[in-house]
Amino acid sequence: MLIQLHKLLDVARCYDLLRQVHWPDGAVCPTCASAETVKNGKDKVQIHCQHYKCKARGVYFDDLTASAARRYHF
């Protein structure tokens, strides 16, 4: 995937790109790898960060869970 850095100047675009790279086929639970997830609101501080809930296990996670951005605090 070609990433054009000039397009990352917008926070919303950064989160969109992160979702595309992290979950190209849609959000997947980091605990059980189930694709049965639902959107569960947005973060109160980072308003473009999507929250999710795993239907199979009831686990809550967000766009940054288990991502390089979370590990390295980008």
PyMOL Python script that loads the backbone (N, CA, C, O; Angstrom):
from pymol import cmd

cmd.read_pdbstr("""\
ATOM      1  N   MET A   1       0.843  -1.172   0.000  1.00  0.00           N
ATOM      2  CA  MET A   1       0.000   0.000   0.000  1.00  0.00           C
ATOM      3  C   MET A   1       0.891   1.239   0.000  1.00  0.00           C
ATOM      4  O   MET A   1       1.810   1.350   0.811  1.00  0.00           O
ATOM      5  N   LEU A   2       0.618   2.152  -0.898  1.00  0.00           N
ATOM      6  CA  LEU A   2       1.347   3.412  -0.989  1.00  0.00           C
ATOM      7  C   LEU A   2       0.733   4.410  -0.016  1.00  0.00           C
ATOM      8  O   LEU A   2      -0.465   4.689  -0.083  1.00  0.00           O
ATOM      9  N   ILE A   3       1.537   4.943   0.878  1.00  0.00           N
ATOM     10  CA  ILE A   3       1.065   5.931   1.846  1.00  0.00           C
ATOM     11  C   ILE A   3       1.655   7.278   1.468  1.00  0.00           C
ATOM     12  O   ILE A   3       2.874   7.440   1.414  1.00  0.00           O
ATOM     13  N   GLN A   4       0.788   8.237   1.207  1.00  0.00           N
ATOM     14  CA  GLN A   4       1.220   9.577   0.842  1.00  0.00           C
ATOM     15  C   GLN A   4       1.187  10.443   2.091  1.00  0.00           C
ATOM     16  O   GLN A   4       0.115  10.756   2.611  1.00  0.00           O
ATOM     17  N   LEU A   5       2.360  10.828   2.570  1.00  0.00           N
ATOM     18  CA  LEU A   5       2.483  11.538   3.840  1.00  0.00           C
ATOM     19  C   LEU A   5       1.712  12.850   3.880  1.00  0.00           C
ATOM     20  O   LEU A   5       1.206  13.224   4.938  1.00  0.00           O
ATOM     21  N   HIS A   6       1.609  13.550   2.776  1.00  0.00           N
ATOM     22  CA  HIS A   6       0.895  14.828   2.790  1.00  0.00           C
ATOM     23  C   HIS A   6      -0.591  14.648   3.122  1.00  0.00           C
ATOM     24  O   HIS A   6      -1.244  15.595   3.558  1.00  0.00           O
ATOM     25  N   LYS A   7      -1.121  13.453   2.921  1.00  0.00           N
ATOM     26  CA  LYS A   7      -2.525  13.194   3.250  1.00  0.00           C
ATOM     27  C   LYS A   7      -2.730  12.879   4.729  1.00  0.00           C
ATOM     28  O   LYS A   7      -3.870  12.796   5.186  1.00  0.00           O
ATOM     29  N   LEU A   8      -1.652  12.705   5.479  1.00  0.00           N
ATOM     30  CA  LEU A   8      -1.764  12.372   6.897  1.00  0.00           C
ATOM     31  C   LEU A   8      -1.815  13.616   7.787  1.00  0.00           C
ATOM     32  O   LEU A   8      -1.816  13.498   9.013  1.00  0.00           O
ATOM     33  N   LEU A   9      -1.858  14.780   7.196  1.00  0.00           N
ATOM     34  CA  LEU A   9      -1.905  15.999   7.984  1.00  0.00           C
ATOM     35  C   LEU A   9      -3.266  16.202   8.638  1.00  0.00           C
ATOM     36  O   LEU A   9      -3.397  17.032   9.538  1.00  0.00           O
ATOM     37  N   ASP A  10      -4.243  15.487   8.219  1.00  0.00           N
ATOM     38  CA  ASP A  10      -5.588  15.570   8.760  1.00  0.00           C
ATOM     39  C   ASP A  10      -5.804  14.375   9.698  1.00  0.00           C
ATOM     40  O   ASP A  10      -5.623  13.231   9.279  1.00  0.00           O
ATOM     41  N   VAL A  11      -6.184  14.616  10.943  1.00  0.00           N
ATOM     42  CA  VAL A  11      -6.333  13.545  11.943  1.00  0.00           C
ATOM     43  C   VAL A  11      -7.364  12.516  11.497  1.00  0.00           C
ATOM     44  O   VAL A  11      -7.148  11.316  11.663  1.00  0.00           O
ATOM     45  N   ALA A  12      -8.473  12.963  10.938  1.00  0.00           N
ATOM     46  CA  ALA A  12      -9.504  12.027  10.478  1.00  0.00           C
ATOM     47  C   ALA A  12      -8.938  11.093   9.412  1.00  0.00           C
ATOM     48  O   ALA A  12      -9.223   9.896   9.422  1.00  0.00           O
ATOM     49  N   ARG A  13      -8.142  11.632   8.497  1.00  0.00           N
ATOM     50  CA  ARG A  13      -7.529  10.805   7.456  1.00  0.00           C
ATOM     51  C   ARG A  13      -6.534   9.816   8.050  1.00  0.00           C
ATOM     52  O   ARG A  13      -6.417   8.686   7.575  1.00  0.00           O
ATOM     53  N   CYS A  14      -5.822  10.237   9.083  1.00  0.00           N
ATOM     54  CA  CYS A  14      -4.882   9.328   9.758  1.00  0.00           C
ATOM     55  C   CYS A  14      -5.623   8.114  10.306  1.00  0.00           C
ATOM     56  O   CYS A  14      -5.193   6.978  10.110  1.00  0.00           O
ATOM     57  N   TYR A  15      -6.724   8.353  10.985  1.00  0.00           N
ATOM     58  CA  TYR A  15      -7.503   7.237  11.535  1.00  0.00           C
ATOM     59  C   TYR A  15      -8.100   6.371  10.431  1.00  0.00           C
ATOM     60  O   TYR A  15      -8.144   5.148  10.566  1.00  0.00           O
ATOM     61  N   ASP A  16      -8.558   6.982   9.344  1.00  0.00           N
ATOM     62  CA  ASP A  16      -9.084   6.203   8.218  1.00  0.00           C
ATOM     63  C   ASP A  16      -8.004   5.290   7.645  1.00  0.00           C
ATOM     64  O   ASP A  16      -8.255   4.115   7.375  1.00  0.00           O
ATOM     65  N   LEU A  17      -6.805   5.833   7.460  1.00  0.00           N
ATOM     66  CA  LEU A  17      -5.693   5.035   6.930  1.00  0.00           C
ATOM     67  C   LEU A  17      -5.309   3.921   7.904  1.00  0.00           C
ATOM     68  O   LEU A  17      -5.051   2.790   7.492  1.00  0.00           O
ATOM     69  N   LEU A  18      -5.273   4.245   9.181  1.00  0.00           N
ATOM     70  CA  LEU A  18      -4.953   3.236  10.196  1.00  0.00           C
ATOM     71  C   LEU A  18      -5.943   2.073  10.135  1.00  0.00           C
ATOM     72  O   LEU A  18      -5.547   0.909  10.206  1.00  0.00           O
ATOM     73  N   ARG A  19      -7.233   2.393  10.004  1.00  0.00           N
ATOM     74  CA  ARG A  19      -8.251   1.331   9.893  1.00  0.00           C
ATOM     75  C   ARG A  19      -8.043   0.485   8.642  1.00  0.00           C
ATOM     76  O   ARG A  19      -8.169  -0.738   8.689  1.00  0.00           O
ATOM     77  N   GLN A  20      -7.724   1.134   7.524  1.00  0.00           N
ATOM     78  CA  GLN A  20      -7.504   0.406   6.270  1.00  0.00           C
ATOM     79  C   GLN A  20      -6.325  -0.552   6.375  1.00  0.00           C
ATOM     80  O   GLN A  20      -6.384  -1.680   5.884  1.00  0.00           O
ATOM     81  N   VAL A  21      -5.253  -0.092   7.021  1.00  0.00           N
ATOM     82  CA  VAL A  21      -4.056  -0.923   7.147  1.00  0.00           C
ATOM     83  C   VAL A  21      -4.254  -2.006   8.195  1.00  0.00           C
ATOM     84  O   VAL A  21      -3.908  -3.166   7.972  1.00  0.00           O
ATOM     85  N   HIS A  22      -4.809  -1.627   9.334  1.00  0.00           N
ATOM     86  CA  HIS A  22      -4.979  -2.551  10.459  1.00  0.00           C
ATOM     87  C   HIS A  22      -6.034  -3.620  10.157  1.00  0.00           C
ATOM     88  O   HIS A  22      -5.825  -4.801  10.434  1.00  0.00           O
ATOM     89  N   TRP A  23      -7.173  -3.195   9.586  1.00  0.00           N
ATOM     90  CA  TRP A  23      -8.294  -4.111   9.312  1.00  0.00           C
ATOM     91  C   TRP A  23      -8.823  -3.881   7.902  1.00  0.00           C
ATOM     92  O   TRP A  23      -9.866  -3.244   7.751  1.00  0.00           O
ATOM     93  N   PRO A  24      -8.156  -4.368   6.874  1.00  0.00           N
ATOM     94  CA  PRO A  24      -8.618  -4.124   5.501  1.00  0.00           C
ATOM     95  C   PRO A  24     -10.008  -4.684   5.206  1.00  0.00           C
ATOM     96  O   PRO A  24     -10.687  -4.198   4.302  1.00  0.00           O
ATOM     97  N   ASP A  25     -10.437  -5.695   5.955  1.00  0.00           N
ATOM     98  CA  ASP A  25     -11.755  -6.292   5.730  1.00  0.00           C
ATOM     99  C   ASP A  25     -12.741  -5.958   6.844  1.00  0.00           C
ATOM    100  O   ASP A  25     -13.773  -6.616   6.969  1.00  0.00           O
ATOM    101  N   GLY A  26     -12.439  -4.949   7.652  1.00  0.00           N
ATOM    102  CA  GLY A  26     -13.308  -4.563   8.762  1.00  0.00           C
ATOM    103  C   GLY A  26     -12.667  -4.910  10.095  1.00  0.00           C
ATOM    104  O   GLY A  26     -11.759  -5.738  10.164  1.00  0.00           O
ATOM    105  N   ALA A  27     -13.148  -4.267  11.153  1.00  0.00           N
ATOM    106  CA  ALA A  27     -12.573  -4.436  12.492  1.00  0.00           C
ATOM    107  C   ALA A  27     -12.658  -5.887  12.964  1.00  0.00           C
ATOM    108  O   ALA A  27     -13.661  -6.570  12.754  1.00  0.00           O
ATOM    109  N   VAL A  28     -11.585  -6.337  13.604  1.00  0.00           N
ATOM    110  CA  VAL A  28     -11.478  -7.695  14.126  1.00  0.00           C
ATOM    111  C   VAL A  28     -11.096  -7.618  15.599  1.00  0.00           C
ATOM    112  O   VAL A  28     -10.218  -6.841  15.974  1.00  0.00           O
ATOM    113  N   CYS A  29     -11.743  -8.412  16.425  1.00  0.00           N
ATOM    114  CA  CYS A  29     -11.469  -8.422  17.858  1.00  0.00           C
ATOM    115  C   CYS A  29     -10.021  -8.833  18.121  1.00  0.00           C
ATOM    116  O   CYS A  29      -9.578  -9.869  17.626  1.00  0.00           O
ATOM    117  N   PRO A  30      -9.277  -8.035  18.893  1.00  0.00           N
ATOM    118  CA  PRO A  30      -7.890  -8.379  19.188  1.00  0.00           C
ATOM    119  C   PRO A  30      -7.748  -9.555  20.158  1.00  0.00           C
ATOM    120  O   PRO A  30      -6.667 -10.132  20.282  1.00  0.00           O
ATOM    121  N   THR A  31      -8.825  -9.906  20.837  1.00  0.00           N
ATOM    122  CA  THR A  31      -8.791 -10.997  21.806  1.00  0.00           C
ATOM    123  C   THR A  31      -9.066 -12.356  21.170  1.00  0.00           C
ATOM    124  O   THR A  31      -8.355 -13.327  21.425  1.00  0.00           O
ATOM    125  N   CYS A  32     -10.109 -12.413  20.336  1.00  0.00           N
ATOM    126  CA  CYS A  32     -10.505 -13.717  19.782  1.00  0.00           C
ATOM    127  C   CYS A  32     -10.469 -13.777  18.255  1.00  0.00           C
ATOM    128  O   CYS A  32     -10.771 -14.819  17.674  1.00  0.00           O
ATOM    129  N   ALA A  33     -10.105 -12.672  17.598  1.00  0.00           N
ATOM    130  CA  ALA A  33     -10.005 -12.574  16.135  1.00  0.00           C
ATOM    131  C   ALA A  33     -11.348 -12.708  15.427  1.00  0.00           C
ATOM    132  O   ALA A  33     -11.389 -12.995  14.231  1.00  0.00           O
ATOM    133  N   SER A  34     -12.439 -12.504  16.147  1.00  0.00           N
ATOM    134  CA  SER A  34     -13.763 -12.545  15.537  1.00  0.00           C
ATOM    135  C   SER A  34     -14.010 -11.274  14.734  1.00  0.00           C
ATOM    136  O   SER A  34     -13.658 -10.174  15.161  1.00  0.00           O
ATOM    137  N   ALA A  35     -14.619 -11.444  13.569  1.00  0.00           N
ATOM    138  CA  ALA A  35     -14.999 -10.294  12.748  1.00  0.00           C
ATOM    139  C   ALA A  35     -16.398  -9.810  13.117  1.00  0.00           C
ATOM    140  O   ALA A  35     -16.897  -8.840  12.546  1.00  0.00           O
ATOM    141  N   GLU A  36     -17.021 -10.485  14.065  1.00  0.00           N
ATOM    142  CA  GLU A  36     -18.367 -10.098  14.519  1.00  0.00           C
ATOM    143  C   GLU A  36     -18.239  -8.965  15.532  1.00  0.00           C
ATOM    144  O   GLU A  36     -18.314  -9.182  16.741  1.00  0.00           O
ATOM    145  N   THR A  37     -18.044  -7.757  15.018  1.00  0.00           N
ATOM    146  CA  THR A  37     -17.878  -6.589  15.877  1.00  0.00           C
ATOM    147  C   THR A  37     -18.880  -5.515  15.473  1.00  0.00           C
ATOM    148  O   THR A  37     -19.373  -5.499  14.345  1.00  0.00           O
ATOM    149  N   VAL A  38     -19.170  -4.625  16.405  1.00  0.00           N
ATOM    150  CA  VAL A  38     -20.051  -3.490  16.118  1.00  0.00           C
ATOM    151  C   VAL A  38     -19.367  -2.212  16.580  1.00  0.00           C
ATOM    152  O   VAL A  38     -18.600  -2.213  17.542  1.00  0.00           O
ATOM    153  N   LYS A  39     -19.656  -1.134  15.883  1.00  0.00           N
ATOM    154  CA  LYS A  39     -19.139   0.162  16.311  1.00  0.00           C
ATOM    155  C   LYS A  39     -19.793   0.522  17.633  1.00  0.00           C
ATOM    156  O   LYS A  39     -20.970   0.236  17.852  1.00  0.00           O
ATOM    157  N   ASN A  40     -19.024   1.152  18.513  1.00  0.00           N
ATOM    158  CA  ASN A  40     -19.516   1.456  19.854  1.00  0.00           C
ATOM    159  C   ASN A  40     -19.128   2.878  20.266  1.00  0.00           C
ATOM    160  O   ASN A  40     -18.558   3.086  21.337  1.00  0.00           O
ATOM    161  N   GLY A  41     -19.435   3.840  19.420  1.00  0.00           N
ATOM    162  CA  GLY A  41     -19.156   5.232  19.738  1.00  0.00           C
ATOM    163  C   GLY A  41     -17.736   5.653  19.395  1.00  0.00           C
ATOM    164  O   GLY A  41     -16.939   4.875  18.871  1.00  0.00           O
ATOM    165  N   LYS A  42     -17.449   6.899  19.705  1.00  0.00           N
ATOM    166  CA  LYS A  42     -16.130   7.479  19.430  1.00  0.00           C
ATOM    167  C   LYS A  42     -15.466   7.868  20.737  1.00  0.00           C
ATOM    168  O   LYS A  42     -16.122   7.994  21.770  1.00  0.00           O
ATOM    169  N   ASP A  43     -14.167   8.056  20.678  1.00  0.00           N
ATOM    170  CA  ASP A  43     -13.408   8.487  21.840  1.00  0.00           C
ATOM    171  C   ASP A  43     -13.775   9.930  22.185  1.00  0.00           C
ATOM    172  O   ASP A  43     -14.030  10.734  21.288  1.00  0.00           O
ATOM    173  N   LYS A  44     -13.803  10.263  23.466  1.00  0.00           N
ATOM    174  CA  LYS A  44     -14.186  11.614  23.886  1.00  0.00           C
ATOM    175  C   LYS A  44     -13.080  12.636  23.620  1.00  0.00           C
ATOM    176  O   LYS A  44     -13.371  13.809  23.388  1.00  0.00           O
ATOM    177  N   VAL A  45     -11.825  12.212  23.651  1.00  0.00           N
ATOM    178  CA  VAL A  45     -10.707  13.121  23.435  1.00  0.00           C
ATOM    179  C   VAL A  45     -10.281  13.106  21.965  1.00  0.00           C
ATOM    180  O   VAL A  45     -10.211  14.153  21.321  1.00  0.00           O
ATOM    181  N   GLN A  46      -9.998  11.915  21.442  1.00  0.00           N
ATOM    182  CA  GLN A  46      -9.638  11.747  20.029  1.00  0.00           C
ATOM    183  C   GLN A  46     -10.910  11.405  19.266  1.00  0.00           C
ATOM    184  O   GLN A  46     -11.211  10.231  19.049  1.00  0.00           O
ATOM    185  N   ILE A  47     -11.653  12.422  18.860  1.00  0.00           N
ATOM    186  CA  ILE A  47     -13.005  12.226  18.328  1.00  0.00           C
ATOM    187  C   ILE A  47     -13.073  11.410  17.044  1.00  0.00           C
ATOM    188  O   ILE A  47     -14.159  10.989  16.644  1.00  0.00           O
ATOM    189  N   HIS A  48     -11.957  11.180  16.400  1.00  0.00           N
ATOM    190  CA  HIS A  48     -11.950  10.375  15.176  1.00  0.00           C
ATOM    191  C   HIS A  48     -11.620   8.903  15.457  1.00  0.00           C
ATOM    192  O   HIS A  48     -11.671   8.072  14.550  1.00  0.00           O
ATOM    193  N   CYS A  49     -11.288   8.587  16.684  1.00  0.00           N
ATOM    194  CA  CYS A  49     -10.954   7.219  17.075  1.00  0.00           C
ATOM    195  C   CYS A  49     -12.239   6.443  17.356  1.00  0.00           C
ATOM    196  O   CYS A  49     -12.984   6.767  18.282  1.00  0.00           O
ATOM    197  N   GLN A  50     -12.487   5.421  16.550  1.00  0.00           N
ATOM    198  CA  GLN A  50     -13.710   4.618  16.661  1.00  0.00           C
ATOM    199  C   GLN A  50     -13.554   3.555  17.751  1.00  0.00           C
ATOM    200  O   GLN A  50     -12.509   2.912  17.858  1.00  0.00           O
ATOM    201  N   HIS A  51     -14.592   3.380  18.545  1.00  0.00           N
ATOM    202  CA  HIS A  51     -14.639   2.301  19.536  1.00  0.00           C
ATOM    203  C   HIS A  51     -15.497   1.171  18.978  1.00  0.00           C
ATOM    204  O   HIS A  51     -16.422   1.403  18.199  1.00  0.00           O
ATOM    205  N   TYR A  52     -15.177  -0.054  19.388  1.00  0.00           N
ATOM    206  CA  TYR A  52     -15.886  -1.240  18.917  1.00  0.00           C
ATOM    207  C   TYR A  52     -16.200  -2.162  20.088  1.00  0.00           C
ATOM    208  O   TYR A  52     -15.617  -2.050  21.167  1.00  0.00           O
ATOM    209  N   LYS A  53     -17.143  -3.081  19.843  1.00  0.00           N
ATOM    210  CA  LYS A  53     -17.434  -4.136  20.810  1.00  0.00           C
ATOM    211  C   LYS A  53     -17.499  -5.449  20.041  1.00  0.00           C
ATOM    212  O   LYS A  53     -18.126  -5.535  18.986  1.00  0.00           O
ATOM    213  N   CYS A  54     -16.838  -6.473  20.589  1.00  0.00           N
ATOM    214  CA  CYS A  54     -16.872  -7.811  19.999  1.00  0.00           C
ATOM    215  C   CYS A  54     -18.182  -8.473  20.404  1.00  0.00           C
ATOM    216  O   CYS A  54     -18.486  -8.571  21.593  1.00  0.00           O
ATOM    217  N   LYS A  55     -18.954  -8.926  19.430  1.00  0.00           N
ATOM    218  CA  LYS A  55     -20.222  -9.598  19.726  1.00  0.00           C
ATOM    219  C   LYS A  55     -19.999 -10.969  20.369  1.00  0.00           C
ATOM    220  O   LYS A  55     -20.806 -11.415  21.184  1.00  0.00           O
ATOM    221  N   ALA A  56     -18.920 -11.620  20.007  1.00  0.00           N
ATOM    222  CA  ALA A  56     -18.654 -12.973  20.495  1.00  0.00           C
ATOM    223  C   ALA A  56     -18.239 -12.995  21.965  1.00  0.00           C
ATOM    224  O   ALA A  56     -18.689 -13.858  22.718  1.00  0.00           O
ATOM    225  N   ARG A  57     -17.384 -12.056  22.382  1.00  0.00           N
ATOM    226  CA  ARG A  57     -16.829 -12.101  23.743  1.00  0.00           C
ATOM    227  C   ARG A  57     -17.166 -10.891  24.593  1.00  0.00           C
ATOM    228  O   ARG A  57     -16.878 -10.882  25.790  1.00  0.00           O
ATOM    229  N   GLY A  58     -17.768  -9.871  24.004  1.00  0.00           N
ATOM    230  CA  GLY A  58     -18.118  -8.686  24.760  1.00  0.00           C
ATOM    231  C   GLY A  58     -16.936  -7.783  25.078  1.00  0.00           C
ATOM    232  O   GLY A  58     -17.040  -6.913  25.943  1.00  0.00           O
ATOM    233  N   VAL A  59     -15.816  -7.975  24.392  1.00  0.00           N
ATOM    234  CA  VAL A  59     -14.606  -7.190  24.614  1.00  0.00           C
ATOM    235  C   VAL A  59     -14.746  -5.840  23.902  1.00  0.00           C
ATOM    236  O   VAL A  59     -15.226  -5.769  22.770  1.00  0.00           O
ATOM    237  N   TYR A  60     -14.323  -4.788  24.576  1.00  0.00           N
ATOM    238  CA  TYR A  60     -14.306  -3.455  23.974  1.00  0.00           C
ATOM    239  C   TYR A  60     -12.891  -3.138  23.511  1.00  0.00           C
ATOM    240  O   TYR A  60     -11.919  -3.478  24.186  1.00  0.00           O
ATOM    241  N   PHE A  61     -12.779  -2.484  22.358  1.00  0.00           N
ATOM    242  CA  PHE A  61     -11.472  -2.077  21.838  1.00  0.00           C
ATOM    243  C   PHE A  61     -11.663  -0.879  20.928  1.00  0.00           C
ATOM    244  O   PHE A  61     -12.793  -0.492  20.633  1.00  0.00           O
ATOM    245  N   ASP A  62     -10.556  -0.287  20.478  1.00  0.00           N
ATOM    246  CA  ASP A  62     -10.650   0.872  19.594  1.00  0.00           C
ATOM    247  C   ASP A  62      -9.652   0.748  18.446  1.00  0.00           C
ATOM    248  O   ASP A  62      -8.957  -0.259  18.314  1.00  0.00           O
ATOM    249  N   ASP A  63      -9.596   1.785  17.624  1.00  0.00           N
ATOM    250  CA  ASP A  63      -8.719   1.778  16.450  1.00  0.00           C
ATOM    251  C   ASP A  63      -7.256   1.545  16.798  1.00  0.00           C
ATOM    252  O   ASP A  63      -6.512   0.991  15.989  1.00  0.00           O
ATOM    253  N   LEU A  64      -6.835   1.958  17.982  1.00  0.00           N
ATOM    254  CA  LEU A  64      -5.424   1.868  18.352  1.00  0.00           C
ATOM    255  C   LEU A  64      -5.069   0.616  19.145  1.00  0.00           C
ATOM    256  O   LEU A  64      -3.893   0.383  19.420  1.00  0.00           O
ATOM    257  N   THR A  65      -6.040  -0.180  19.513  1.00  0.00           N
ATOM    258  CA  THR A  65      -5.764  -1.395  20.281  1.00  0.00           C
ATOM    259  C   THR A  65      -4.863  -2.317  19.481  1.00  0.00           C
ATOM    260  O   THR A  65      -5.168  -2.667  18.341  1.00  0.00           O
ATOM    261  N   ALA A  66      -3.744  -2.711  20.091  1.00  0.00           N
ATOM    262  CA  ALA A  66      -2.786  -3.648  19.497  1.00  0.00           C
ATOM    263  C   ALA A  66      -2.199  -3.153  18.183  1.00  0.00           C
ATOM    264  O   ALA A  66      -1.831  -3.955  17.324  1.00  0.00           O
ATOM    265  N   SER A  67      -2.109  -1.845  18.024  1.00  0.00           N
ATOM    266  CA  SER A  67      -1.528  -1.305  16.793  1.00  0.00           C
ATOM    267  C   SER A  67      -0.151  -0.717  17.074  1.00  0.00           C
ATOM    268  O   SER A  67       0.217  -0.496  18.228  1.00  0.00           O
ATOM    269  N   ALA A  68       0.589  -0.471  16.033  1.00  0.00           N
ATOM    270  CA  ALA A  68       1.897   0.168  16.187  1.00  0.00           C
ATOM    271  C   ALA A  68       1.735   1.549  16.808  1.00  0.00           C
ATOM    272  O   ALA A  68       2.583   1.978  17.590  1.00  0.00           O
ATOM    273  N   ALA A  69       0.670   2.240  16.474  1.00  0.00           N
ATOM    274  CA  ALA A  69       0.449   3.574  17.035  1.00  0.00           C
ATOM    275  C   ALA A  69       0.293   3.501  18.550  1.00  0.00           C
ATOM    276  O   ALA A  69       0.768   4.391  19.256  1.00  0.00           O
ATOM    277  N   ARG A  70      -0.352   2.479  19.056  1.00  0.00           N
ATOM    278  CA  ARG A  70      -0.522   2.339  20.504  1.00  0.00           C
ATOM    279  C   ARG A  70       0.804   1.959  21.149  1.00  0.00           C
ATOM    280  O   ARG A  70       1.166   2.505  22.192  1.00  0.00           O
ATOM    281  N   ARG A  71       1.534   1.022  20.531  1.00  0.00           N
ATOM    282  CA  ARG A  71       2.788   0.551  21.117  1.00  0.00           C
ATOM    283  C   ARG A  71       3.841   1.652  21.152  1.00  0.00           C
ATOM    284  O   ARG A  71       4.607   1.753  22.110  1.00  0.00           O
ATOM    285  N   TYR A  72       3.877   2.464  20.125  1.00  0.00           N
ATOM    286  CA  TYR A  72       4.923   3.467  20.027  1.00  0.00           C
ATOM    287  C   TYR A  72       4.447   4.882  20.312  1.00  0.00           C
ATOM    288  O   TYR A  72       5.233   5.825  20.219  1.00  0.00           O
ATOM    289  N   HIS A  73       3.185   5.048  20.654  1.00  0.00           N
ATOM    290  CA  HIS A  73       2.602   6.337  21.033  1.00  0.00           C
ATOM    291  C   HIS A  73       2.771   7.400  19.961  1.00  0.00           C
ATOM    292  O   HIS A  73       3.202   8.516  20.251  1.00  0.00           O
ATOM    293  N   PHE A  74       2.433   7.059  18.721  1.00  0.00           N
ATOM    294  CA  PHE A  74       2.498   8.038  17.619  1.00  0.00           C
ATOM    295  C   PHE A  74       1.355   9.003  17.746  1.00  0.00           C
ATOM    296  O   PHE A  74       1.218   9.909  16.924  1.00  0.00           O
TER     297      PHE A  74
END
""", "prot")
cmd.dss("prot")
cmd.show_as("cartoon", "prot")
cmd.util.cbc("prot")
cmd.orient("prot")
